[in-house]
Amino acid sequence: MKKPAFKKKPKAEAVDGRAPDLSPEQSAAAGSAGSSGSARTAAGAPGSSGSSGPSRASGGTKTTQSFLAAAAVLAVVFGVAELRPPAAPAKADQGGTASTAQVERTAVVCPQPLQGLTGSTTLTAYTPPGTGAATGGAGWAADAAAPATAPTAAPSAAPTTAATPAPAASGGPDKGGAPADARLNLAKPGTPVAAPAANGDTAPGAGAVATGAFAPGFTVTQTTTVTEQRGLGLSGITCTPAGTGFWFAGASTAGDRTDYVSLVNTESTAAVVDIKLYGDKGLIDNDAANGITVAPGSSQSVLLPTISKGAVTDLAVHVVARSGRIGAALHAADGGKGADWIPASADPAPTQVLPGLPADTAAARLIVWAPPEDDADLKIELSGKNGWFTPASNESIHVKAGMVAAVDLGKITRDEVAGLRLSPSDDKHPTPVVAGLRIDRTGQNGKSDAAWLTGTVPVGARATVADNRGGGASTLFLTSTGDAATVRVTASAGTGGGTPATKDVEVPPGGTVALPAPEPGGLNGGFALTVETVSGGPVVAARMLAIPTKDVPMFTVQALRDDRSSVKVPQAAQDPDVVLR
């Protein structure tokens, strides 16, 4: 069993200011500016006092004592409230409006990079240069420890036993710093750092944390190259926050597919996980997929054929943590035809936008899941250079309730870059769906690689992807889903040096623009790309990294999502009347 080289606080959610249940988006925490007022003040009951004068009836004495006791309580309460006013009361004209604050902690989880394969994996971490007042802090990534039990040669559905997590080093993660055995450490915001990840058949997952000035926009990318025939391809993933629910569309147990779910628990408590598989006949029941215990500080992989019944060509996978929180990812390998991570989808929604179709797409297969409550009838649209249009012979798709439908789209891009959108055929009948798209690129020698796209959300104010390579290896896809937009693209300094470069890009309404990533001047090493929406939009974006290896057109595509580097902090005001209510 694997264990991480770091520990997290048992009450991390409360310390970080996070809700315990977040979607698979960036996990971040804001510093709170609270104030103490009379609503939180408590007074002790007054002690008994003697009385003088004539003797009174019992009832009168009790009434007098009760009245005096109540008066004493109010006096004490208002006295304390007066002596302890709010540190920073809200102005009267602010009412209940919230202010914006930078996050102070960001944590993400990276999956097990290789299972049953050999190759090389790189972790790249980056934090954009900040404009806020936050100072200090650290940014780091650390491996999970070696398993406590003998590893197997391939992923297994059976839970394994985790060893006790190693204690944090002095000044380590429990104190806001990096552990002694961290695989990489950020030196400063604005400069990425890359390091080899643990490699081998039993490579563990990893956790990455950034605090202080390193937290806003912190991102980690994991890239794996496999050159052996089984699992041949380039696999890339943006590490995601721990959560309780993840959707994937496009998995399979048919043919030469070897797909597995990676579960990594970097929390201090165990997680109990259910993996729900949906095919063209609905939910696939299998007791082996339910109640999987992932011990604290452990990594575990689950091979999909072990929890599916027979070969299923197209699958939607829902990973649910019924207790605890986990990092979840799904890797797909199709023999020698290609391999990559299937990205976690945006939450089920009536409209899904999937950016990042390259112009030389040789084949595309769309996979869509509909909820058990209702069927879904969806329009299929492409975003080209001039806006949205309906592809000939692929105008729509019908998905039965609780089932998965798939359609081969062929060379749908017709030598032009594109984004794909699914939306209700009837606006009065919106059904939330999950969608994925497999795309294949083929070289002149017939060798191919595959990548998977998924429904995503706009980049918002800012989004970043690390691990970009020079020489035209990185291509950025920008799709405006609404009005025309202006987007600012910034290439960071390289891991070994270089001068950042910035370029503004105009995106037509409903259109898609692809551009070679701007490269830093004097680039040495890899670099990060940051996308900011200047005006218009909204804009969805994806980055393709293409590194031909051994005559194979290896590539991987990652969507860029709002980095949520700031959060809303509610205002608070003193209200003495609360004790009278």
Beta strands, then each sheet from edge to edge (+ up, - down):
strand 1: 3-4
strand 2: 27-30
strand 3: 98-110
strand 4: 120-126
strand 5: 139-145
strand 6: 184-185
strand 7: 193-196
strand 8: 206-211
strand 9: 219-226
strand 10: 233-238
strand 11: 245-251
strand 12: 260-265
strand 13: 271-279
strand 14: 282-284
strand 15: 292-294
strand 16: 298-303
strand 17: 315-323
strand 18: 327-333
strand 19: 339-342
strand 20: 352-357
strand 21: 363-369
strand 22: 376-384
strand 23: 387-389
strand 24: 396-399
strand 25: 404-408
strand 26: 418-424
strand 27: 434-442
strand 28: 448-454
strand 29: 462-468
strand 30: 474-491
strand 31: 497-499
strand 32: 501-507
strand 33: 512-516
strand 34: 521-524
strand 35: 527-546
strand 36: 555-560
strand 37: 566-570
sheet 1: 1+ 5- 6+
sheet 2: 1+ 5- 8+ 3- 2+
sheet 3: 1+ 5- 8+ 3- 37+
sheet 4: 7+ 4- 9+ 10-
sheet 5: 11+ 17- 13+ 14-
sheet 6: 11+ 17- 13+ 15-
sheet 7: 16+ 12- 18+ 19-
sheet 8: 20+ 26- 22+ 23-
sheet 9: 20+ 26- 22+ 24-
sheet 10: 25+ 21- 27+ 28-
sheet 11: 29+ 35- 30+ 32-
sheet 12: 29+ 35- 36+
sheet 13: 29+ 35- 30+ 33-
sheet 14: 31+ 34-
end
